[in-house]
Amino acid sequence: MKKIVAIFKTSDGRSQTWSYPSPGEGKAPEEIRGLLERLTMLNLFKKNGEKLYNQVVSAKYVETVETIIF
């Protein structure tokens, strides 16, 4: 299973992780960055007055490999 994991900085400078399962592939890195930067424009994600997704720092694909034991 593949997912995209992005790291953001909060308005207080702390790190915040966001992930999206089954993102599909084929998008250019610039397009992914643009989509993630759109999240920073939303004022939906706040906690105690702190904006959780204030600035995009990085993004990567993470693939989980499951091995059945029994």
N, C-alpha and C positions, 0 to 999 in steps of 0.2 A: 504494500500500500504506500502510495506516494502522497506527500502533503507539502504545502509551502509554509515555511516558518519565517516570520519577519520580526525584526527587533526595532522597536521605536524608543524614543526618549520621551518621557513625560514632561509636562511644563515645569516640574520641579527638578528635572535632570536625571531622574531615575530611569532604569531600563524597564520596558514592558514588552512581553512577547505576545504575538498574535499568530494563529495558525489557521489554515484552511485545508480541509481534506479533499482529496481527488480534484486538484486544480486543473488537470489536463495539461497538455504541453503544446508547444508551438508558438507561444508568445515570446516576443523579443524582450530582453532584460529591460530596455527602456520603457516598454509598454507596461510591464509588471511594476516598475518603479512609479510610473505615472498613476496607475490604479491605486497603489498603496499611498501615494501622496494625497489622493482624494480623501482617504480616511482621515488625514490630518486636518482637513477642512471642515469635517463634521464636528459639531459640538454635542454629540450624543453620548460620548464616553467620558464621563467625569466621575471622580470619587473624592469626596471631601474637598471639592473646589479645584482639584488637580485634573488637568486635561491629560488623559492616559495615553493618547496617540498624538503627540505633538510634532514629532519629527521622525522621518524614516531614517534608520541607521543602516540596516542590511536586510537581505532576504536570501533564502536558499531553499532548495528542494531537499526534503528529508524522506528517505525511503526506508520503511520498516520491513524486514524480512522475518516472516514467521516460520518456525520449524516445528512441525507436529511431533510430539514426543510419544504419544500413544493415543 
